[in-house]
Amino acid sequence: MITTDVENYPGFSEGIQGPEMMVEFRKQAERFGTEFLEEWITKVDLQERPFTLYTDAKIIKADTLIIASGASAKWLGIPGEAKTPDGFGGNGVSACATCDGPLPAFRNRHLVVVGGGDTAMEEATFLTRYARRVFVVHRREKLRASKIMQDKAFNNDKIEFIWNTEMVAILGTPEQGVTGVHLRNVETGEEKVFDCEGVFIAIGHKPNTDLFRGQIDMDEVGYIITNGHSTGTNIPGVFACGDVQDSVYRQAVTAAGTGCMSAIDAERFLDHLPIALPTGEEVTIEGEHITPDHQLIILPTGEVVPNEP
């Protein structure tokens, strides 16, 4: 959990610290008898049920699996970018404008956004609601963003562009936070210090799904494909929730909502009720498949029968 101040989660009128919220989530789950296994999963086998999860020390078997491994912001890997105290992450550096942009630390400030795609344009445009001015740093002379996102940014008087430039380092002090960035022109090699009071890295996100590649259907980026009406994946009994299957909203409250959906889906599956797959068909734990039009049931033996009461 890299977010420090969480201001947009329902129920916390004064906001809450990210780590504190995670502790509260855990305590609530413990109250209902949840068992926690703190293990690092190194390999999974989803070819047959029960599914097999491997750690360095043990093998775990599961009749259902909910994947909630999230997505990680892509970082530049430059000095000053790391989380405090090693850098200014959480002290002027962020990878989520909608999470952190409204915070007092960024209001009426000069902010820098790094990136040239849709994510960067969306972040920059959003930040103009709170910032005094937003500067987009991009290493090329043209944006990669869609035309509609480019137009929104170009037409915003509070956004300026710094072209053909890369960020070399983020500068500041523990007391003040970010005070500027070290920039380098990629064509001339000229370097300079640019004063600012906040930096947003907006070069995209990477879903944490490498562990499941080759077994679960994903899009070209690596986000797990779910049904839309349920959190079911292409593998009956495997469900996905949160940012691991959401490339659009990426908010704590939406992740919690789909987490609830996955829990209900898994419970229904274990109760021998049909669960929707991405194909539109439904499947039960016994392996019965209900066609998308709900007219037929395909039994595990291959026999097809009408779906009648």
VONU-15038 format. One record per residue: residue in three letters; z, x, y of N, C-alpha, C, O, CB in turn. Coordinates in pm, whole numbers, plus 50000, padded with zeros to 5 digits. Glycine has a CB too. Layout:
# residues N
alaZXYZXYZXYZXYZXY ...
//
This chain:
# residues 309
met500005008749881500005000050000500005009050123501035015050155501254990250001 ile498875010150194498795019350308499025012250441499145018850544497445026250310 thr499084998950440499304991650565500784992150602501644989350518498814977050553 thr501064995450725502454995750769502864982050819503644975250753502665006450879 asp502364977850934502734964750989501764954050942500564954850969502764965251143 val502284944050872501484932650829501804920850920502914915550916501744929050677 glu500844916951002501094906551101500424893251067500734883051128500614911151236 asn499514893350969498704881350946498944875150809498064868350755497244884550961 tyr500144877350751500464870950624501374858950652502374860550721501154880950525 pro501044847050599501834835150630503304836650590503624842550487501244823050560 gly504164831150673505574830850640506424841550706507654841150697505734831850497 phe505774851150773506524861850839506204861250989505284867851036506174875950779 ser506974853451062506664850951202506774863451287506104864451390507584840351257 glu507584873051246507734885551320506984896951255507154908451295509194889051333 gly506164893951154505484904551081506424910850980507614907850978504944915051176 ile505884919650898506684926350796506014939550762504794940650769506864917450669 gln506794949450725506254962250681505604960450543506144953650457507364973050676 gly504434966650524503724965450397504584968950276504674960950183502524974250399 pro505214980650275506064984250159507194974250137507544971350022506644998150178 glu507774969050245508854959250232508334946450168509014940350086509474956350369 met507124942350206506554930250149506314932050000506524922749922505244926550220 met505864943949958505634946449817506944945749738506954940749625504974960049797 val508034950649797509344949749731509744935149712510254931449607510414957349813 glu509504927049815509844912849806509004905749700509504897349625509654906049942 phe507714909249693506844903549590507404906649451507474897949365505404908949604 arg507804919149432508294923249301509604916149266509774911549153508504938449298 lys510524915349361511804908649337511604893949299512304888549214512704909749461 gln510624887649365510354873549334509814872149192510204863049120509354867549435 ala508924881149153508374880749017509454883448913509474877148807507234890849002 glu510354892848943511444896048851512354883948830512894882048721512264907848904 arg512514875848934513394864248925512894854348820513674846748764513504857249060 phe511574854448794511004845448695510764852348561510044847148476509704839848747 gly511374863948542511334870448412510144879448387509894883148272511364860348308 thr509404883148491508264892048472508724905748424509674911548477507474893448603 glu508044910848323508324924348272507344934248334506134931748335508234924748115 phe507834945348386507004955248452506864967648364507864973348319507584959048590 leu505634971848340505354984248270504664993548369503504991248403504474981848141 glu505335003648414504765012748513504045024048440504615034548411505865018448608 glu502775021448412501945030748337500635033048411500205024548489501675025448194 trp500005044348386498695047448441497665045348332497615052948235498645062048496 ile496825035048347495825031948246494675041948256494095043748363495305017248262 thr494365048548144493315058748142492025053948077490955059548102493805071048070 lys492125043547993490935038647922491195024447877492335020747849490575047747801 val490125016347870490265002647820489174999947717488085005547724490194992447935 asp489484991247623488504986447525488534971247529489494965047483488804991847380 leu487474965447584487404950947601486394944547507485954933247530487064947547745 gln486034951847401484994946947311485504935747221484714927347176484474958247226 glu486804935547194487354924947110488784922047155489444930347217487314928946960 arg489234910147122490574906047156491464907147032491024903346923490584891747214 pro492704912047044493364915747169492744928247232492354937547162494854918047146 phe492664928147364492124939547437493084951347425494294949647406491884935847586 thr492534963447435493344975447420493334983547549492274986947601492834983947301 leu494514986647599494674994947718495385007747676496415007447608495474987547830 tyr494825019147718495385031947680496055038747800495505038847910494285040947622 thr497225044347777497885052847875498085066547811497715068547695499255046747922 asp498655075947886498905089147830499945088547719499985097347633499355098747939 ala500805078247723501935077947630501875066747527502525067647423503205076747707 lys501105056247554501155044847463499845037047464498955039547545502315035547500 ile499765027547371498645018247363499205004147385500195000447323497895019347225 ile498564996447471499004983047505497954973047459496764974947485499274981547658 lys498374962647390497484952047345497704939547431498834936647469497714948847195 ala496624932147461496744920347546495734909747505494564912847481496554924147693 asp496184897247498495274886247469494464882147591493344877247577496054874247417 thr495014884247709494274882247833494534894047925495534901147909494664868947903 leu493654896148019493794907348113493374902648252492294897048269492944919548067 ile494224904948350493884902248490493704915748560494634923748565494994893548560 ile492534918048612492234930548683492494928348832491844920048895490754935248658 ala493434935748886493804934549028493954948549087494904951349160495134926449045 ser492994957249054493094971249095492624973849238492714985049287492304979849001 gly492114963449306491804964649448490584973049480489804976849392492964970249518 ala490434975949608489364984549659489964994349757490944991349825488224976149727 ser489385006049763489885016549851488905019049964487695019649943490135029649772 ala489435020350083488585024050197488035038050175488735046950126489365023150331 lys486795039950212486215053350208486685061150331486715055850442484655052750202 trp487045073550310487555081950419486645093750441485845097350354488985086650389 leu486775099850556485945111350591486465124350530485695133650507485855112850741 gly487775124850505488365137050452488535147950555488395159750524487545142150340 ile488835144150679488955153750788490425155350828491235146650797488105149350910 pro490775166350894492155168250940492605156851032491845152151117492295181651013 gly493845152651013494415142151096494215128151044494765118551098493845142951230 glu493415126850937493075113650886494115108350785494245096250768491705113950822 ala494835117250720495755113550614496905105150667497145104550788496305125950544 lys497595098750576498735090550613499865099450665500025110750621499225082150492 thr500625094150760501765101550813502725104950698502875096850607502485093450924 pro503375116650698503435126450809502345137150805502325146050889504765133250809 asp501435136250705500395146550693499255144650791498485153950816499855146750552 gly499135132650848498105129750946498565118251032499765116551055496745126450877 phe497615110251080497965099351171497655085651112497615075651184497225100951301 gly497435085150980497275072350913498535064050929499615068450889496945074350765 gly498415052150987499575044051019500185047251153501165041051194500595045650914 asn499615057151223500105060951356498925063251449498865073051524500985073751348 gly497965053651442496785054651527495485055451451494415054551511496905066351614 val495555057251318494355057651234494425046251133495445044251067494225071351161 ser493335038751123493305027251033491915025850972490945031551021493695014351109 ala491845018150862490555014850802490364999750796489514994850721490445020850662 cys491144992350875491054977750873491344972151011492504971051051492024971650768 ala490294968551084490474963251219491174949751219492034947251303489134962051289 thr490814941051123491434927851121492914928651085493704920051123490714918751022 cys493284939151010494704940950974495494946551092496574941551124494844950250852 asp494954956951156495734964751251495294963251397496074966351488495674978951214 gly494074958551421493564957751558494434949951654494554953951770492234951651555 pro495044938751610495864930951704497224937351735497944932351822496084917151649 leu497594948051667498914953951688499034959651830498034963751889499184965051584 pro500234959851885500444965152021499934979352040499514983052150501904964652055 ala499974987351934499555001351944498085002651982497675013052034499815008551813 phe497284992351956495844993151983495394984152098494224984652137495084989451858 arg496264976252152495874967152260495644974652391496434983352429496944956352279 asn494564971152459494204977052589494064992152582494394999352677495254973452693 arg493574996952468493395011352447491915014752433491065006052412494175016052322 his491645027652445490315032652412490305036152264491065044852218489935045152501 leu489435029352188489405031052043488055036351998487015033552058489715017751974 val488085044151891486875049551831486675043451693487615042751614486945065051822 val485455039151665485085034151534484035043651477483065047051545484535019351541 val484225047951353483275057151289482455049451186483015042751099484015069151220 gly481125050251197480255043751100479025037851166478955036851289481005032851026 gly478045033951084476815028451139476295016351063475195011651090475775038951140 gly477105011350969476684999750890477294986850940477884986351047477045001750747 asp477144976350859477674963350897479184963650915479734957151005477304952950793 thr479864971350829481324972150839481734977450975482624972051040481894980950729 ala481074988251020481414994251148481124984851264481924983951358480645007251168 met479994977751259479654968651368480624956851373481014952251480478214963651354 glu481004951951255481964940951250483324945351303483964937951379482104935551106 glu483764957251264485044962351311485034964551462485964960651532485394975451238 ala483964970751511483864973551655483864960651736484564959651837482594981751685 thr483084950951692483014938251763484364931251763484784925751865481954929251701 phe485044931351649486354925051641487354931851735488134925151802486874925451497 leu487314945051741488284952551821488134949951971489084951852046488144967251794 thr486944945752015486774943152158487644931652207487824930052328485314940052189 arg488184923752116489094912952157490394918752211491084912252291489374903552038 tyr490724930852169492034936452202491934949652279492784952552363492834938552076 ala490914957452251490814970852311490274970152453489624960552493489914979652226 arg490574980652529489984982152662488514985752648487664980652720490744992752745 arg488234994852553486864999052529486765004452386487715010252333486405009852633 val485605002452324485385007052187484175016252185483105012952238485174994952089 phe484355027952124483285037852114482915039551967483765042851884483715051452177 val481645037251936481165038651798480525052451782479575055851852480135027451762 val481065060151691480545073551662479695072751536480185068651430481705083951646 his478425076751547477505076051434476705089051426476225094151527476555063751446 arg476555094251306475935107351288474405106851297473765117251292476355113251156 arg473835095051309472375093851322472035087451456472925083751533471775085451205 glu470725086251484470305080251611469955065551594469595058851691469115087751668 lys470065060551472469825046351445470915041151353471475048551271468415044151382 leu471215028351367472235022251282471635017651150470435014951140472885010451354 arg472485016851049472075011450919472404996650908472004990050812472755019250806 ala473114991351005473574977451001472394967751009471304971351054474544974751115 ser472634955450964471614945050974471334942151121472164944851207472064932150900 lys470144936551148469734934151286470724925051360471034927551477468334927951290 ile471204914751293472104905451361473414912351401473974909451507472394893251272 met473894921351315475124928551348474884938851457475754941051542475694935251224 gln473714945251455473374954651562473304947451697473854952151796472024961551532 asp472624936051698472464928651823473814924551881474024925152002471594916251801 lys474734920351795476064916351843476764928151909477434926552011476914910751727 ala476614939851850477284951751905476584956552033477254959752132477304962951801 phe475254957052031474504961752148474724952652270474704957152384473004962652116 asn474924939952243475084930352353476524928852401476804920752490474564916952310 asn477414936652343478824935952383479094946852487478964958652458479774937552258 asp479464942752605479664952252715480824961852691480904972152759479894944752842 lys481694958852599482854967352576482614978052469483504985852437484044958752537 ile481394978152413481074987952309480094998252361479064994752420480494980852184 glu480395010952341479495022052372479215029852244480035029952151480105031452481 phe478045036352240477655043852120477575058752151477075062852256476305038752066 ile478055066652059477925081252066477065085251946477535085551833479355088552063 trp475805088451974474805090551869474785104951820475265114151886473425086751919 asn474195106651699473975119951641475235128551645475175140451675472845127051714 thr476355122351616477625129351630478515126451509478575115251460478345125151761 glu479205136751463480155135051354481565138451402481745146551494479765143851234 met482535132251341483935135051375484425146451288484305145951165484815122351356 val484965156551351485435168451281486925167751252487375172251146485125180951363 ala487705162051344489145161151327489705150451418489095146951519489815174751355 ile490865145351382491595135751464492815142851521493565149451448492015123051382 leu493005141551651494035149251721495165140151768494965128151788493435156651840 gly496345145951785497465138351836498785145251808498825156951769497475124551775 thr499865137851831501205142951805501995132151731501665120351742501925147051938 pro503045136051656503855125951587504465115851683504635104151647504955132651507 glu504795120051804505425111251901504435101551963504725089651977506095119452008 gln503265106452002502275098152070501295091451976500675081452013501525106452169 gly501135096751857500085092051769498765098751807498745110351848499955076751776 val497675091351792496345096951821496155098651972496445089652050495225087851764 thr495655110352010495355112952151493885116152174493425116152288496215124452202 gly493145118752066491725121952082491095125551949491765125851845491545133352182 val489805128251954489075132451835488205144551869487735146051982488205120851778 his488005152851769487135164651783485765160751730485625157651612487715177251707 leu484735160951816483395156551780482425168151779482595177951852482915145751875 arg481375166951696480315177151692478965170151690478725161351608480475186451569 asn478075174251781476705169051782475935175451667475855187751660476005171851919 val475365167451578474725172851458473385179351489472865186751406474535161851357 glu472805176851606471525182851642471695195851720470985205551695470705173051723 thr472625195951814472795207751900473965216551855474055228251894473015203452043 gly474865210951773476045218451733477135218751838478205224551816475655232451699 glu476895212551952477895212352059479135204552015479035193951955477295206152187 glu480295210052047481565203652010482355200052135482255206652239482395213051919 lys483125189452123483945185252236485125176952187485125171652076483095177052337 val486135175952272487275167352245487085154552325486875154852447488635174352282 phe487175143252255486975130152319488315122952317488905120852212485865121752245 asp488785119152435490085112552446490015098152396489095090752432490575112952591 cys490975094252315491095080552268492525078552217493295088052206490045077352156 glu492845066152186494215063152143494275056252008495335051651965494895054552245 gly493135055551941493115049651809491775052151742490745052951809493395034651816 val491785053451609490555056051533490495046451414491465044951340490495070951484 phe489335040151398489105031451284487945036951202486825038051250488815016851330 ile488245040551078487215045650987486545033750921487205026050851487825055450880 ala485265032150942484545020250893483265024350822482165020550862484215010651011 ile483425031950716482255036550640482175029850504481495034650414482295051750623 gly482895018650490482785010650368483995011650277484945019050304481585014750291 his483945003950170485005003650071484425006049932483255003349906485764990250076 lys485255011049843484855013349705485835006049613487015009449610484805028649672 pro485354995949539486264988949447486744998449338485985006949290485564976649385 asn487994996949299488585005749197488275000349058489144995048990490115007149217 thr487005001749019486544995748893485905005648797485335001648696485564984848923 asp485975018648827485335028548740485825027348596485065029848502485585042648792 leu487065023648578487665022448445486955012048360486995012748237489135018948458 phe486305002348424485724991048351484194991448345483574982248292486174978148413 arg483605001848400482135002748402481585002848259482125009148169481675015348478 gly480464995448243479834994848112480384983948023479834981247917479985007948043 gln481484977448067482074966747986482104953348059481974942747998483484970547946 ile482254953848192482334941648272481164941548370480824951948427483694940548347 asp480564929948391479454928748485479954931048628480964925348670478794914848474 met479224939448701479554942548840478284942048924477174942248871480224956448852 asp478464941449057477304942449145476954957049164477564965849103477564935449280 glu475964959649251475474973349266476514982749327476414994849310474244973449351 val477484977349397478524985649458479674988449361480334998749369479064978849584 gly479884978949269480984980549174482004969549180483014970149110481654993449197 tyr481754959149262482664947749265482434939249140481284936749101482454939249394 ile483514934849077483424926748955482884912948990483314906849088484804925748886 ile481964907948910481344894948932482184884248862482424885048741479874894648881 thr482624874348938483384863148882482594850348901481534850248963484774862048947 asn483134839448846482404826848843482234820348979481204814249005483084817348752 gly483214821649066483184814549194484064802349189484794799449283481754810549230 his483994794949076484884783549056486124787648977487094780148969484144772148983 ser486084799548921487254805048853487204820148874486264825348935487264801248699 thr488204827048824488204841748835487754848248706487964860148684489614846948873 gly487124840248618486644845448492485494855248509484644853448596486224834248403 thr485484865448426484394875348423483464871948308483604861448245484944889948409 asn482514880748280481604878348169482284879848033481714875947931480434887848177 ile483504885348031484254886847906485324876047900486244876147982484884901047895 pro485244866847805486274856547795487664862647779487894871247694485964847247677 gly488584858047862489944863247857490224874147956491374878247973490234868247722 val489184878948024489364889148129489084882748264488024876748284488434901648104 phe490024884048356489924877848488490064888648595490654899248571491004866848506 ala489524885948712489594895648822489974888548950489494877548977488244903148840 cys490834894949029491294888649153491484899249261491534911249234492614881049129 gly491574894349385491804903349497490554911149536489434906849509492904912949463 asp490764922549600489654930149657488734936249552487644940849585490184941049744 val489154936249426488304941749322487064933049299486074937649243489094943249191 gln487144920349345485994911149331485624904649463484844895149467486314900349227 asp486194909749573485964903649705485524914349804486334922549849487254896449755 ser484264914249838483734923949934483644918050075483174924750167482344928749890 val484094905750092483914898750220485204898050300485254902850414483384884750195 tyr486234892150244487434888950322488434900450324488894904550431488104876450267 arg488774905750208489634917550194490944916250274491314925350348488884930050241 gln491624905150259492894902950326493984900750221493714896150110492814890850422 ala495224903950258496334902350164496484887950121496754885150004497634907250227 val496324878650214496534864550180495434859450088495714851349999496594856050307 thr494194863850105493134859450014493294865949877492994859749775491754862750073 ala493764878349874494024884949747495134877649671495034875749550494404899649769 ala496184873649743497264866249680496764852949625497184848549518498414864049779 gly495874846349700495334833649655494554834949526494734826949434494464827749762 thr493674844849518492904846649395493794851849282493504849749165491724856149417 gly494884858749318495844862849216496464850749149496634850449027496934871649276 cys496814840849229497334828249176496294821549087496614816348980497764818849290 met495044821549131493964815649052493834822548917493674815948815492634816249127 ser493894835848916493784843348791494924840048696494714838448576493754858448819 ala496134838948750497284835648666497104821848601497394820148482498584835848749 ile496614812148679496384798748624495254799148521495344792748416496044788748737 asp494184806548552493074807748457493534813948326493174809148218491934816148518 ala494324824548333494814831248212495704821848131495634821348009495584844148248 glu496554814348202497424804848134496624793948064496914790247951498414798648233 arg495614788748133494744778548072494044784047950493934777347848493704773548174 phe493564796347960492854802547848493784803647727493384800447615492314816447888 leu495024808147748495984809447639496404795847583496824794847468497214817147686 asp496274785447665496594771847621495414765047555495424752847535497084763547738 his494364772947521493194767947449492344758447533491624750147479493624760947322 leu492414759747665491574751647753490364759747797490444772047804492384746747876 pro489224753247825488004760547862488104766948002488664761148094486804751247857 ile487554778948013487524786348139486074789348175485284793248089488354799448129 ala485704787348302484334789548347484014804448354484824812548399484104783048484 leu482804808048309482294821648316481284822548430480844812248482481654825948182 pro480894834748472479904836148580478574829348550477834825948643479654850748607 thr478244827348421476974821048384476974805948408475924799648406476664823748238 gly478174800148431478264785748447478774778848322479304767748330476934780048485 glu478624785248207479174779448085480684781448082481234789348159478524785647960 glu481354774147991482794775347976483104779947834482334777447741483504761948008 val484254786747819484594792147689486084790347665486874790747758484204807047678 thr486454788547538487854787447501488284800047428487454808447392488114774947414 ile489584801547406490104813347339489604814147194489544824947136491624813247342 glu489244802447137488704802547000487254806946994486724809446886488834788746938 gly486604808047111485204812247113484224800847122483024802947105484914820046992 glu484714788747149483814777447170483184778447308483894780947406484564764047153 his481874776547317481154777247444480654763447482480024756547403479964787247435 ile480964759447604480484746647657479344749647753479504757747844481634738647729 thr478204743247734477034746147815477274742347962478124733947991475804738547761 pro476524748648055476734745948199476624731248237477274726748332475744753648280 asp475804723548163475684709248195476754700848126476784688548140474304704148154 his477654707548051478784700947985478324690947878479094682147840479644693848088 gln477104692247830476594682747732476834687247589476974678947499475124680547754 leu476904700547567476984705847430478114715947417478504722547513475654712247390 ile478624716947294479604727247258478994735847149478544730747046480964720847213 ile478994748947171478514758347070479744764247002480504771647064477614769547133 leu479914761146877481074765746802480944780546768479834785946772481254757546674 pro482044787346735481984801546698481024804346582480504815446570483364806546662 thr480804794346496479894795946383478424795146425477524798246346480174785446278 gly478184790846550476814788846596476374774346594475344770846650475894796946512 glu477154765946528476824751646523476944745346661477874748246735477744744446423 val475994736646696475974729846825476334715346803475714708346722474584731246893 val477334710646878477764696746867477814690547005477964697747104479144695646798 pro477694677347013477784670747145479194672147203480184672147129477394655747133 asn479284673247334480574674047403481004659847437480794654947548480494683047533 glu481604653347337481994639447354483504638047328484064645847251481184630247258 pro484154628347392485584626047370485874622947224487024620747187486074614447458 
//
